[in-house]
């Protein structure tokens, strides 16, 4: 079973298993989702634009603040992969109809895996942080789309790199 098939089945299971709920996120609600987009790597990491994919899950603590964990992976130049595990804090600006704009900041770990000179895998881990803005738009009680754009800083192989990331994805609200 390929990776896309697994992701599709997990999302379908979540969609079918979620009870009816209100449209906007409220304290105590959970949000899960998948994202895809682009990452513009800076010159220290190859000065290239690549696809990026991710999965995330979060919790709304108050009407304004939420927390989430996300995993993202992007292919980088020279047969490399850049993956990140991030813990984010979200600030919600409030709801405007079905639109929920937010700002986010996060801290976590970056892993850059590449192929060495003789074909041996080489990798390095480093600290990472990010920040940006986004919006959720719900279509009914529990389903919606989420867009976000921001900057990701990671420090691997003794080189700091700042990348621009833009993603869009599906989101499912779990809660009341």
C-alpha positions in Angstrom: 0.0 0.0 0.0 1.5 3.3 -1.0 1.8 6.4 1.2 -0.9 8.4 -0.6 -3.4 5.5 -0.2 -2.7 5.3 3.6 -3.1 9.1 4.0 -6.4 9.0 2.0 -7.8 6.1 4.1 -6.9 7.8 7.4 -8.6 11.0 6.4 -11.6 9.1 5.2 -11.8 7.2 8.5 -11.6 10.5 10.4 -14.3 12.1 8.2 -16.7 9.2 8.7 -16.0 8.7 12.4 -16.4 12.3 13.6 -19.7 13.3 15.2 -21.7 16.4 14.1 -20.2 19.6 15.6 -20.3 23.4 15.3 -18.5 25.0 12.5 -15.8 27.1 14.3 -13.2 25.8 16.7 -14.0 26.2 20.4 -12.1 25.5 23.6 -11.6 21.8 24.0 -11.9 21.0 20.3 -9.3 19.0 18.4 -8.3 19.7 14.9 -6.5 17.2 12.6 -5.4 17.7 9.0 -3.1 17.1 6.1 -1.3 19.7 4.1 0.6 20.0 0.8 2.4 23.0 -0.7 5.8 24.4 -1.6 9.0 25.3 0.2 11.4 27.8 -1.2 14.8 26.7 0.1 17.4 29.3 0.8 20.9 29.3 -0.9 22.5 27.3 2.0 20.1 24.4 1.3 20.2 24.5 -2.5 18.2 27.6 -3.5 15.4 25.5 -5.0 11.6 25.2 -4.7 10.2 21.8 -3.8 7.0 20.2 -2.7 6.3 19.8 1.0 3.7 17.5 2.7 2.6 17.4 6.3 0.2 16.1 8.9 -0.9 17.9 12.1 -3.0 17.7 15.2 -4.0 20.4 17.6 -6.1 21.4 20.6 -7.9 24.7 21.2 -7.2 25.7 24.8 -9.1 29.0 24.8 -11.2 30.9 22.1 -7.9 32.7 21.1 -5.1 30.2 21.8 -4.4 26.7 20.5 -1.5 24.3 20.4 -0.6 21.8 17.7 2.1 19.3 16.7 3.0 18.9 13.1 5.3 16.8 11.0 6.4 17.9 7.5 8.7 16.5 4.9 10.2 18.0 1.7 12.6 16.7 -0.9 15.7 18.9 -1.1 18.3 19.0 -3.8 21.0 16.3 -4.2 18.7 13.4 -3.2 18.1 14.9 0.3 15.0 15.0 2.5 14.2 17.8 5.0 11.8 16.8 7.7 10.6 18.8 10.8 8.7 18.0 14.0 7.3 21.2 15.4 5.2 22.3 18.4 3.2 25.4 17.5 1.2 28.0 19.4 -1.7 29.5 17.4 -3.3 32.8 18.1 -6.8 33.1 16.6 -7.9 36.5 15.6 -11.6 35.6 15.8 -14.2 34.3 13.3 -15.4 36.2 10.3 -18.3 34.1 9.1 -16.7 30.7 8.2 -13.2 32.2 8.0 -10.9 31.8 11.0 -7.6 33.7 10.5 -4.6 32.9 12.9 -0.9 33.6 13.5 1.4 30.8 14.6 4.9 30.3 16.0 6.6 27.1 16.7 9.8 25.4 17.9 11.1 21.9 17.2 13.6 19.6 15.4 14.8 19.5 11.8 16.4 16.4 10.2 18.3 16.7 6.9 19.0 13.3 5.3 21.2 13.1 2.3 23.4 10.7 0.4 27.2 10.8 1.1 30.1 10.6 -1.3 30.1 6.8 -1.6 26.3 6.4 -1.5 26.1 6.0 2.3 23.3 7.9 4.1 24.3 11.0 6.0 22.0 12.9 8.3 22.1 15.7 10.8 19.6 17.0 13.3 19.2 20.6 14.5 16.9 23.0 16.1 14.2 24.7 14.1 11.6 27.4 14.6 8.9 28.9 12.4 6.3 31.6 12.3 3.6 32.9 10.0 -0.1 33.5 9.3 -3.0 31.4 8.0 -6.7 30.9 7.9 -9.2 28.1 8.2 -12.4 28.0 6.3 -15.1 25.6 7.3 -17.7 24.1 5.0 -20.3 22.7 7.5 -20.0 21.4 10.9 -16.6 19.6 10.9 -14.8 19.9 7.5 -12.7 22.7 6.1 -9.6 23.9 4.3 -6.6 25.5 5.9 -4.1 27.8 4.3 -0.9 29.1 5.8 2.3 30.9 4.8 5.4 31.5 6.9 9.2 31.2 7.4 11.0 28.1 8.7 14.5 28.4 10.2 16.6 25.2 10.6 20.2 24.6 11.6 21.6 21.4 10.2 25.2 20.5 9.2 26.4 23.7 11.0 24.5 25.9 8.6 21.4 28.0 9.4 18.8 28.2 6.7 15.6 30.2 6.4 13.0 28.8 4.0 9.6 30.2 2.9 6.7 27.7 3.2 3.2 28.0 1.8 0.7 25.1 2.3 -3.0 24.3 1.9 -4.8 21.3 3.2 -7.9 19.6 4.6 -8.9 20.0 8.2 -11.3 18.1 10.4 -12.7 19.5 13.6 -13.3 16.9 16.4 -15.4 18.1 19.3 -18.8 19.0 20.5 
